[in-house]
Amino acid sequence: MATATLRSVLRRNGLLPLFETHRLRDLLFFSSSVDPAAAVGGTISPDPHFMVKYLVSSCGFSPTEAAKVSKPLAHLRATEKPDAVLNFLRSQGFDGAGIRKVISADPRYLCYNVEKNLASKFQFLRDLGLSESDIVDVIWNNHEILCRNVHRSLVPKLEMWESLLGSRELVLKRLKKTGWFFFPSVEKTLHPNLKFLRDECGIPEERVSVVLRSHPKLISQKPESLRALVARADELGMPRQSRMFMWTLDVFHNVSKERFEAKVELMRSFGWSESEFSSAVMKAPTFLCISLDMLRRKVEFFINVVGFTPSFIADKPNLLLYSLQKRVIPRFRVTEMLKSKGLWTGQGKFTCILTLSDTKFTEKFVLPHKENVPELLDILRVAGVCKGK
């Protein structure tokens, strides 16, 4: 009766054609006494804000968070797909926090078809030998896996990374800790970068792989960015044939030109020449990753306390890589105390003493004197090196 009356009113006013679309059907549908949820197996609502309420009640978002997350979902009026997605994620071991992180990363995942869009990705990860908890970690850090095609995207990237890192175990280890691993394109990024390093720079793939096992992100940057790093290394005078060349590229990837110049100025203030600075970088490029303040403190200690000259430090830049608080200062204090008590003649260079492992240093310089000079153990305990020997 209500339907006939509404049609009659619309026809008299010439408006019926405007409502003979899905909009009229929606109006009539929601005004009927039939429960629409029964037809689709979920909740259907005409309330434009119902997804906010849904995200609060079903996922545990705060109202503010839900309002933000719901924006890409404003078109939804039913919870059938979101219900299915949430149930699936829970069945795969995701807790509330994990689900919120995934949905926050891309709320459109709630619109996915579980069988077509999600199940295959989880099966792909299971086939790699990952446990349920591992898979949760991988998706947590690499949620984009969920929107990638298994055969066109995930498999080629997996194979490429296996080739670069040398084993699937290393790939899976990175997958569980890294949030960008499946993002770079094989065709547009990984292949061009590898080809450039191999064919134009003359760097063997094995040497590239050695660096990538520790710092895989180096190969994942835009090709033009990698070329810019090579140009910086060339400008420094680093030979491309050097085993330090790839490490220098990795350092430059993490150290901006501004930070680099600041360190040039710092070391110049201590008396390093331009050639000494370049030589030091070629021998131990990773010292450039040390903060400006810590680098200053290390150089000042070696010059003012130990008695090294700036040129000596430039010739042995590995000295700058040792921890000042945990290795350099405590070992210097131990050797100086032994000297003052006549228990060590000072034979053996301090540079060699710094290269010893904590165990070797303790066995050689501390334990033989622990009865006569118990303070030696205290020095190491304060530094956090020795725990109760």
Disulfide bonds with the S-S distance in Angstrom:
none
